[in-house]
């Protein structure tokens, strides 16, 4: 009898208080839905991060460009200056040298005696670069380092990326040479024109007592 009376009392309470039947899950439906945050003022994400710092031209001892650049990179790491000195570059381009009758592809320095450094200039970074072994000075107006313009930087980068290699041979106009290959092999002649882009020369060869221009490859002639 006691259990039956208790059940009746519970049912009576529920009938008088229908809200008491709501479960935690049901109560959540009364909570207003969250509206997405307005991100109209959020900064847009750039597809390419802008590079920090500016490019400066640094003078080095002639022939020591690579050594100076490597020494500076090591110094930046040792002094924890990665947040001030970002990039060290020795500008080069591809060329084809003709040596001993053979073509050799190699890299030629565009600005002998100079390297480029991308950096944020302050007393600490200036001193780190200036006192690096092989470095002689910054290039600038007076004693103040002057950054080069973005236009100059882009021109240098594009020049470095040229696909067609440039030929380079140690010949000069008016120089006497011997032809070592082709129909005129063993003839002597004088260089009249040099085309380093194509690796060609025009040599004046004496034929029947007259000088006749003959176009030849760098590999077809040799210094006397």
Secondary structure, 3 states (H helix, E strand, C coil): CHHHHHHHHHHHHHHHCHHHHCCHHHHHHHCCCCCCCCCCCCCCCCCCCCCCCEEEEEEECCCCHHHHHHHHHHHHHHCCCCCCEEEEECCEEEEEEEECCEEEEEEEECCCCEEEEEECCCHHHHHHHHCCCCEEEECEECCEECCCCHHHHHHHHHHHCCCCCEEECCCCCCCEEEECCCCCCCCEEEEEEEECCCCEEEEEEEECCEEEEEEEEHHHEEEC
